[in-house]
Amino acid sequence: MTKRPAWLKVRAPNSEEAAGMREVRDLLAKHRINTVCQGAICPNAIECWGARTATFMILGDTCTRGCRFCGVPTGNPGGVADHSEPVRVASAVAELELRYVVLTSVDRDDLPDGGAEVFAETVRQIKTQCPKTVVEVLIPDFSGSEASLRAILDSGADVLGHNLETVRRLTPEMRDHRATYDQSLEVLDFLSRVSDGRPTKSGIMLGLGESQTEVLEALGDLRSAGTSIVTLGQYLKPTDRSAEVAEYIVPEAFESLAQQGTAMGFAAVVAGPRVRSSFHAAEAYEDARSQ
């Protein structure tokens, strides 16, 4: 097993931060809301919650797909969506006074629309209760359904995201067989073409065994698909059953990739060992808007 390097260690919260995190957890529990901060074992909860940003994971806590890098449980949710969830999420956003929200979800291949309508209604409810809150969506591929993608586009979301996750060669090994590299690019291309100028966003994990050449090829593919914001972060093994970390990427390599991504024309590149899709999302959004 490769030893985790010092630059990936996360400091423990101080007493004030710990109290704030307990308050957020209690409120989320009251509204029966899942967050990526907890469900996907993200290392950045202290910083994100302190900046009044959060990532909500809607449509349940069980995914119909089984990607080898993910810590979210896989199973059959039973073909039922919770249509009270949009109002509950919006109420939590209002009570927390969040300035920036990322909405993501498990894959729901058991639903006819992949959960797109619940996703879209959650955006609308947040915009109704909190009109000043910026809403970023990080969506599944919806099996490439244009109708589902249009439902998301029509919701009023400010940033449209879908993760490529890894390089082309590693996609069949790391992602569920229903999630292909080309389908993800097609989703991003469609979103960018009909987004009315809204930023499109994607993310790639590093440390799964990819080469730098493959990463640059993936970045080129994302730019060709019209993606304007990209995140690059270190893959961390979330469960004993997940894929092993092949390599820990040094911070200098992330800095170099960020520079190369900027040279390719991305409006914003967020790169670093602890970066996740939603890390510094508000800042990346402002960078993209200023272009």
C-alpha positions as semicolon CSV with decimal commas, in nm:
position;residue;x (nm);y (nm);z (nm)
1;M;0,000;0,000;0,000
2;T;0,135;0,341;-0,097
3;K;0,182;0,566;0,205
4;R;-0,029;0,880;0,206
5;P;0,199;1,187;0,193
6;A;0,200;1,472;0,443
7;W;0,047;1,726;0,205
8;L;-0,279;1,530;0,204
9;K;-0,330;1,550;0,579
10;V;-0,627;1,758;0,691
11;R;-0,605;1,948;1,018
12;A;-0,857;1,881;1,290
13;P;-1,120;2,154;1,339
14;N;-1,075;2,394;1,629
15;S;-1,348;2,422;1,892
16;E;-1,536;2,699;1,709
17;E;-1,524;2,513;1,377
18;A;-1,631;2,188;1,542
19;A;-1,931;2,362;1,698
20;G;-2,025;2,509;1,361
21;M;-1,996;2,172;1,192
22;R;-2,219;2,011;1,456
23;E;-2,477;2,285;1,396
24;V;-2,470;2,218;1,021
25;R;-2,494;1,841;1,072
26;D;-2,790;1,881;1,308
27;L;-2,972;2,105;1,061
28;L;-2,908;1,866;0,773
29;A;-3,036;1,578;0,985
30;K;-3,349;1,778;1,069
31;H;-3,425;1,825;0,700
32;R;-3,316;1,468;0,615
33;I;-3,057;1,589;0,366
34;N;-2,751;1,401;0,236
35;T;-2,431;1,590;0,159
36;V;-2,125;1,486;-0,037
37;C;-1,925;1,630;0,253
38;Q;-2,044;1,330;0,457
39;G;-2,168;1,069;0,210
40;A;-1,866;1,071;-0,023
41;I;-1,611;1,129;0,256
42;C;-1,480;1,466;0,134
43;P;-1,178;1,614;0,318
44;N;-1,282;1,978;0,273
45;A;-1,594;2,011;0,489
46;I;-1,436;2,256;0,735
47;E;-1,329;2,500;0,465
48;C;-1,641;2,473;0,250
49;W;-1,896;2,498;0,530
50;G;-1,701;2,788;0,679
51;A;-1,729;2,972;0,346
52;R;-2,109;2,917;0,341
53;T;-2,094;2,666;0,059
54;A;-2,212;2,306;0,058
55;T;-2,270;2,016;-0,177
56;F;-2,601;1,836;-0,146
57;M;-2,646;1,481;-0,273
58;I;-3,007;1,432;-0,378
59;L;-3,218;1,139;-0,501
60;G;-3,122;0,918;-0,210
61;D;-2,802;0,762;-0,081
62;T;-2,794;0,448;-0,297
63;C;-2,651;0,454;-0,650
64;T;-2,758;0,219;-0,927
65;R;-2,406;0,218;-1,069
66;G;-2,087;0,073;-0,926
67;C;-1,779;0,281;-1,007
68;R;-1,458;0,155;-0,848
69;F;-1,347;0,496;-0,720
70;C;-1,668;0,587;-0,535
71;G;-1,762;0,538;-0,170
72;V;-2,139;0,578;-0,219
73;P;-2,330;0,249;-0,167
74;T;-2,452;0,066;-0,478
75;G;-2,790;-0,106;-0,498
76;N;-3,148;-0,087;-0,621
77;P;-3,335;0,217;-0,480
78;G;-3,664;0,063;-0,591
79;G;-3,779;0,297;-0,865
80;V;-3,922;0,558;-0,626
81;A;-3,812;0,922;-0,593
82;D;-3,878;1,145;-0,292
83;H;-4,070;1,440;-0,436
84;S;-4,059;1,624;-0,103
85;E;-3,682;1,649;-0,125
86;P;-3,662;1,969;-0,336
87;V;-3,850;2,173;-0,074
88;R;-3,647;2,025;0,211
89;V;-3,318;2,102;0,039
90;A;-3,426;2,459;-0,036
91;S;-3,534;2,506;0,326
92;A;-3,193;2,387;0,446
93;V;-3,017;2,624;0,206
94;A;-3,227;2,913;0,336
95;E;-3,171;2,825;0,701
96;L;-2,795;2,789;0,648
97;E;-2,785;3,114;0,449
98;L;-2,566;2,953;0,186
99;R;-2,427;3,178;-0,086
100;Y;-2,325;2,895;-0,320
101;V;-2,474;2,546;-0,350
102;V;-2,360;2,246;-0,551
103;L;-2,631;1,989;-0,623
104;T;-2,521;1,642;-0,720
105;S;-2,686;1,303;-0,702
106;V;-2,646;0,932;-0,715
107;D;-2,724;0,768;-1,049
108;R;-3,087;0,662;-1,069
109;D;-3,111;0,435;-1,372
110;D;-3,421;0,286;-1,209
111;L;-3,620;0,605;-1,281
112;P;-3,759;0,677;-1,632
113;D;-3,591;1,019;-1,646
114;G;-3,291;0,928;-1,431
115;G;-3,420;1,166;-1,165
116;A;-3,391;1,476;-1,384
117;E;-3,725;1,627;-1,282
118;V;-3,648;1,602;-0,908
119;F;-3,307;1,751;-0,984
120;A;-3,462;2,039;-1,177
121;E;-3,732;2,101;-0,918
122;T;-3,466;2,123;-0,646
123;V;-3,295;2,401;-0,840
124;R;-3,626;2,583;-0,886
125;Q;-3,713;2,558;-0,517
126;I;-3,374;2,696;-0,414
127;K;-3,408;2,982;-0,661
128;T;-3,755;3,058;-0,522
129;Q;-3,655;3,057;-0,155
130;C;-3,300;3,194;-0,201
131;P;-3,287;3,402;-0,520
132;K;-2,936;3,531;-0,448
133;T;-2,786;3,184;-0,402
134;V;-2,577;3,057;-0,693
135;V;-2,668;2,698;-0,784
136;E;-2,423;2,465;-0,956
137;V;-2,541;2,125;-1,072
138;L;-2,312;1,824;-1,100
139;I;-2,528;1,579;-1,290
140;P;-2,503;1,215;-1,395
141;D;-2,506;1,137;-1,767
142;F;-2,881;1,046;-1,763
143;S;-2,784;0,776;-2,015
144;G;-2,744;1,055;-2,268
145;S;-3,115;1,146;-2,262
146;E;-3,161;1,486;-2,427
147;A;-3,500;1,529;-2,258
148;S;-3,345;1,484;-1,914
149;L;-3,059;1,720;-1,997
150;R;-3,305;1,983;-2,121
151;A;-3,497;1,956;-1,793
152;I;-3,176;2,050;-1,612
153;L;-3,102;2,332;-1,856
154;D;-3,451;2,477;-1,807
155;S;-3,424;2,470;-1,426
156;G;-3,228;2,794;-1,396
157;A;-2,903;2,640;-1,270
158;D;-2,609;2,881;-1,292
159;V;-2,330;2,627;-1,360
160;L;-2,376;2,301;-1,552
161;G;-2,137;2,023;-1,453
162;H;-2,073;1,660;-1,536
163;N;-1,752;1,478;-1,445
164;L;-1,534;1,295;-1,695
165;E;-1,372;1,133;-1,388
166;T;-1,064;0,978;-1,552
167;V;-0,875;0,937;-1,878
168;R;-1,006;0,739;-2,173
169;R;-0,790;0,427;-2,118
170;L;-0,892;0,387;-1,753
171;T;-1,264;0,458;-1,796
172;P;-1,374;0,096;-1,863
173;E;-1,178;-0,022;-1,560
174;M;-1,282;0,249;-1,314
175;R;-1,633;0,352;-1,415
176;D;-1,954;0,153;-1,436
177;H;-1,997;0,002;-1,783
178;R;-2,293;0,234;-1,846
179;A;-2,074;0,542;-1,799
180;T;-1,853;0,579;-2,104
181;Y;-1,587;0,838;-2,182
182;D;-1,749;0,944;-2,508
183;Q;-2,097;0,967;-2,358
184;S;-1,966;1,205;-2,091
185;L;-1,805;1,420;-2,359
186;E;-2,131;1,420;-2,556
187;V;-2,323;1,534;-2,246
188;L;-2,078;1,818;-2,189
189;D;-2,083;1,917;-2,555
190;F;-2,463;1,931;-2,555
191;L;-2,471;2,136;-2,234
192;S;-2,214;2,383;-2,364
193;R;-2,396;2,432;-2,695
194;V;-2,734;2,513;-2,539
195;S;-2,631;2,668;-2,207
196;D;-2,695;3,031;-2,309
197;G;-2,350;3,131;-2,193
198;R;-2,363;2,958;-1,856
199;P;-2,033;2,791;-1,758
200;T;-1,997;2,416;-1,811
201;K;-1,772;2,224;-1,577
202;S;-1,604;1,886;-1,541
203;G;-1,356;1,709;-1,315
204;I;-1,080;1,450;-1,339
205;M;-0,922;1,242;-1,061
206;L;-0,548;1,180;-1,074
207;G;-0,348;0,897;-0,921
208;L;-0,534;0,605;-1,078
209;G;-0,246;0,511;-1,307
210;E;-0,287;0,767;-1,585
211;S;0,007;0,931;-1,761
212;Q;0,053;1,307;-1,795
213;T;0,004;1,272;-2,170
214;E;-0,333;1,104;-2,108
215;V;-0,437;1,382;-1,869
216;L;-0,351;1,647;-2,126
217;E;-0,545;1,453;-2,390
218;A;-0,846;1,443;-2,158
219;L;-0,817;1,817;-2,095
220;G;-0,804;1,871;-2,470
221;D;-1,116;1,660;-2,515
222;L;-1,296;1,865;-2,251
223;R;-1,202;2,191;-2,421
224;S;-1,320;2,052;-2,755
225;A;-1,653;1,975;-2,585
226;G;-1,682;2,339;-2,476
227;T;-1,605;2,285;-2,107
228;S;-1,506;2,613;-1,941
229;I;-1,420;2,507;-1,583
230;V;-1,218;2,200;-1,485
231;T;-1,109;2,052;-1,153
232;L;-0,812;1,820;-1,102
233;G;-0,772;1,638;-0,772
234;Q;-0,600;1,343;-0,609
235;Y;-0,795;1,017;-0,599
236;L;-0,823;0,883;-0,244
237;K;-0,947;0,531;-0,179
238;P;-1,282;0,573;0,002
239;T;-1,352;0,210;0,104
240;D;-1,168;-0,122;0,133
241;R;-1,346;-0,241;-0,183
242;S;-1,245;0,059;-0,393
243;A;-0,960;0,079;-0,642
244;E;-0,613;0,125;-0,499
245;V;-0,427;0,453;-0,530
246;A;-0,164;0,400;-0,799
247;E;0,027;0,723;-0,728
248;Y;0,016;1,033;-0,511
249;I;0,062;1,333;-0,737
250;V;0,293;1,602;-0,596
251;P;0,153;1,956;-0,558
252;E;0,400;2,089;-0,817
253;A;0,253;1,858;-1,080
254;F;-0,095;1,994;-1,010
255;E;0,039;2,348;-1,045
256;S;0,193;2,260;-1,380
257;L;-0,131;2,105;-1,505
258;A;-0,324;2,413;-1,392
259;Q;-0,093;2,632;-1,597
260;Q;-0,128;2,408;-1,900
261;G;-0,505;2,400;-1,860
262;T;-0,518;2,778;-1,848
263;A;-0,306;2,792;-2,164
264;M;-0,559;2,561;-2,334
265;G;-0,828;2,820;-2,278
266;F;-1,019;2,703;-1,970
267;A;-1,178;2,998;-1,793
268;A;-1,091;2,844;-1,456
269;V;-0,874;2,551;-1,348
270;V;-0,888;2,433;-0,985
271;A;-0,607;2,183;-0,927
272;G;-0,450;2,037;-0,615
273;P;-0,422;1,724;-0,400
274;R;-0,740;1,794;-0,196
275;V;-0,946;1,937;-0,481
276;R;-1,291;1,791;-0,540
277;S;-1,555;1,896;-0,791
278;S;-1,709;2,147;-0,551
279;F;-1,384;2,277;-0,397
280;H;-1,356;2,656;-0,445
281;A;-1,657;2,628;-0,675
282;A;-1,772;2,983;-0,604
283;E;-1,431;3,127;-0,692
284;A;-1,414;2,924;-1,015
285;Y;-1,760;3,049;-1,109
286;E;-1,654;3,411;-1,061
287;D;-1,340;3,349;-1,266
288;A;-1,549;3,205;-1,549
289;R;-1,794;3,494;-1,539
290;S;-1,512;3,746;-1,565
291;Q;-1,383;3,598;-1,892
